[in-house]
Every structure is written in structure tokens, then in C-alpha cells.
Amino acid sequence: APEQALGRETTAASDRYALAVVAYELLTGGRPFARGSETAEATAQIHYPVPPASERAPWLPPQVDPVFARALAKGPTHRYASSAALVEALREALRGATRADGTPLMTPLTGVALMVFFVLACQCASTLAVVRRESGSWRWPAFMFAYQTALAYVAALVVYQGGRFLGF
């Protein structure tokens, strides 16, 4: 948080700032003020405006940008009063998002398909490392990773397309 970078006392608002950074990174794939060093990143948090999330991740609706602008405000008093308020604002921004053809961007079917993917996909890199150590080769870990990723993709595709076929 900017106040922490300036050496000031941190508060619950600093924790909410951190939550917003994590949410931004989860949705865009990168930290909002990522730079070449920690010092440069802290400087950016203090001096630069919040980069629009919808520009970094074109699949995000522009409605998320004002949510992140407020959640990552320089002054703690300008941020959301609670984590629940931040989460609700972000939820509403994503819930109301639509594609160019007017269909909703986020649907329960999309969520179920993503959950199916993550249930079946290889989640643990350390498991691959253990299999590599036990087998003495990268062949089995590579096979495991490829097989689990392909299985997860096909299962999620079947769930999503099946749901669309059934009218969900």
C-alpha cells in the first residue's frame, strides 16, 4: 500500500489494498504496478494512477476499472470501507458485464466449466517434481501434465457445450 511504502502506519485499509492487488493480479495475470524492482513498484504505487484492468485483460469489462481505481486509491480513506464492499462492487461489475453480442460474460455455466477444469488439471508442481525424482526421468511428469491438462480441457469443453446444448 502507498502508506506502507511511505513508512506510515498500516491499517485495515492497507489490507484491503492488498486484497485489491491480489484480485487485480488474478483477473489480469499481473500486478497493477509491476516494475523491474520492489523499489520501482513501491514508487509506482505512490505516484502513478491505477492502470485500467480492462486494457491489460481485454476480456474484462470496463466496469471493473472504477472498482480497482477506488480499491487501489492512494489515500486509505478513499478506498472501500470493508473487504465485503470491495468484493460486492467487483462482483457487480463482473455480473453486469456483457460480450459484444449482448450475452453475459460471466454465467453459472462458465463457472461450472472452470471448476471442472481445475478439479481435473494438474494443480501441484511439486507432485511433478516428486514423480520426476522417483522415476528418474521427465517423461512421466510430462505425460502426467499433458494428460491431466488435456483431460481437464476436454471435460470442461463437454460440460460447457453440453450445458449450452441443454439451454443453460
C-alpha positions, -999 to +999 in steps of 0.1 A: +000+000+000+012+035-007+012+044+031+034+014+038+058+024+010+060+058+026+068+043+060+035+053+076+013+032+098-007+005+081-043-001+089-072-023+078-073-001+046-038-014+038-051-050+040-080-041+017-054-025-007-035-058-007-067-077-014-074-055-044-038-061-057-044-099-054-078-096-072-062-074-099-035-100-104-059-129-105-081-112-132-053-097-153-024-120-148-001-093-134+003-069-105-011-034-112+022-015-105+047-043-115+081-028-123+117-041-125+124-039-088+105-036-055+116+000-051+103+009-085+070-009-078+066+010-045+073+043-062+047+035-088+021+027-061+027+061-047+029+083-078+012+066-108-025+061-115-040+026-114-037+010-149-071+000-163-076-037-158-097-039-189-067-027-210-044-053-196-070-081-199-093-073-229-118-099-217-126-078-187-154-053-189-145-016-184-169-016-154-141-032-133-118-002-138-135+022-114-137-006-088-100-010-090-094+027-091-112+031-058-098-001-042-062+010-051-067+046-042-036+064-029-053+076+003-067+049+027-098+070+033-107+069-004-108+031-005-137+008+002-148+008+038-147-030+040-134-060+021-171-071+017-178-038+000-149-043-024-159-079-032-195-069-038-185-040-061-163-063-081-190-090-082-215-064-096-191-051-122-184-086-134-221-097-131-233-069-153-206-074-180-217-084-215-200-095-247-203-075-279-234-095-289-251-087-256-248-121-239-235-122-203-197-125-200-199-145-167-225-172-163-230-201-139-222-225-168-189-208-173-182-211-136-191-248-135-169-255-166-140-237-149-144-257-117-144-289-137-112-278-154-095-270-121-106-302-105-090-323-132-060-302-141-026-308-126-026-284-096+007-292-079+041-287-095+057-304-065+039-336-074+055-334-109+089-329-092+084-359-069+074-381-099+105-369-118+127-378-088+110-412-083+111-421-120+145-406-128+131-391-159+110-361-171+089-385-194+063-394-167+058-359-153+055-345-189+030-373-197+010-366-164+009-329-171-002-332-207-027-360-199-043-341-170-044-308-189-060-325-220-085-344-198-094-312-179-098-292-212-120-319-228-141-323-197-147-286-193-155-283-230-180-312-227-196-296-197-198-261-213-210-273-247-234-298-231-248-270-209-253-248-239-270-276-258-294-281-229-301-244-228-281-232-198 
